[in-house]
C-alpha cells in the first residue's frame, strides 16, 4: 500500500487535503524532493511512502491536515482495504 492511497473525507464525503506517512517519526530522504530522483522500493518503505504489511501486523500511520472551516474537518480515513473513523474534535 502507498501513502498516496490514503484518503481523508469530511462529513459530506468530500476529500480533505492532507499528508499521510507510514511512520511515527521523521526520516530523511537521500535526495531533495526538488531533484525528483526515482526512489527505490526499499527507501520508499524506509521513508514511510509505502507499506508492506503482513496479516496480523500493525504499523503507524501519521496524518496531517489543515482545516480552514469546521465543516471540512475530516471524519473518515479511507484505505484500500477498509476505513477508520476519526475521533470527533471540538
C-alpha positions as CSV (number, residue, x, y, z in Angstrom):
1,X,0.0,0.0,0.0
2,X,1.2,3.5,-0.7
3,X,0.7,6.6,1.5
4,X,-0.9,8.2,-1.6
5,X,-3.7,5.6,-1.4
6,X,-4.9,7.1,2.0
7,X,-7.8,9.5,1.7
8,X,-9.4,11.7,4.3
9,X,-13.1,12.6,4.0
10,X,-15.3,15.2,5.7
11,X,-18.9,14.6,6.9
12,X,-20.3,15.1,3.4
13,X,-17.8,12.6,1.9
14,X,-15.6,15.3,0.3
15,X,-11.9,14.8,0.3
16,X,-9.8,16.8,2.7
17,X,-6.3,17.8,1.6
18,X,-3.7,16.0,3.8
19,X,-0.4,14.3,4.1
20,X,0.0,10.7,5.1
21,X,3.1,8.7,6.0
22,X,3.5,5.2,7.5
23,X,5.9,6.3,10.3
24,X,5.9,7.5,13.8
25,X,8.7,10.0,13.2
26,X,10.8,11.8,10.7
27,X,13.1,10.0,8.2
28,X,15.4,12.0,5.9
29,X,15.4,11.2,2.2
30,X,18.7,10.8,0.4
31,X,17.7,13.4,-2.2
32,X,15.9,16.7,-2.2
33,X,12.3,16.4,-3.4
34,X,13.1,19.2,-6.0
35,X,15.5,16.8,-7.8
36,X,12.7,14.3,-8.5
37,X,15.1,11.4,-8.3
38,X,13.4,8.0,-8.5
39,X,13.5,6.4,-5.1
40,X,13.8,2.6,-4.8
41,X,11.2,0.5,-3.1
42,X,13.4,-0.2,0.0
43,X,13.8,3.5,0.5
44,X,10.1,4.1,0.0
45,X,9.3,1.6,2.8
46,X,12.1,3.2,5.0
47,X,10.7,6.7,4.5
48,X,7.0,5.6,5.1
49,X,5.9,6.3,1.5
50,X,5.0,2.6,1.0
51,X,4.0,0.0,3.5
52,X,4.5,-3.8,3.4
53,X,2.1,-5.3,6.0
54,X,1.6,-9.0,6.7
55,X,-1.6,-10.4,8.3
56,X,-1.7,-9.7,12.0
57,X,0.9,-6.9,11.8
58,X,0.4,-3.3,12.9
59,X,2.2,-0.2,11.7
60,X,2.0,3.5,12.5
61,X,0.0,5.9,10.2
62,X,0.6,9.6,10.7
63,X,-1.8,12.1,9.1
64,X,-1.6,15.8,8.9
65,X,-4.2,18.3,7.6
66,X,-5.2,21.9,8.0
67,X,-8.9,22.9,8.1
68,X,-10.0,26.4,7.3
69,X,-13.7,25.8,8.2
70,X,-15.1,23.4,10.8
71,X,-17.5,21.7,8.4
72,X,-14.5,20.5,6.4
73,X,-12.9,18.6,9.4
74,X,-12.1,15.0,8.4
75,X,-14.2,12.3,10.0
76,X,-13.1,9.2,8.0
77,X,-9.8,7.7,6.8
78,X,-10.3,5.6,3.6
79,X,-7.8,2.9,2.9
80,X,-7.7,0.4,0.0
81,X,-8.7,-2.4,2.5
82,X,-11.3,-0.5,4.6
83,X,-11.8,2.6,6.6
84,X,-11.3,4.1,10.0
85,X,-13.4,6.7,11.8
86,X,-11.6,9.6,13.3
87,X,-12.5,10.8,16.8
88,X,-14.6,13.9,16.9
89,X,-12.9,17.1,17.8
90,X,-14.4,20.3,19.3
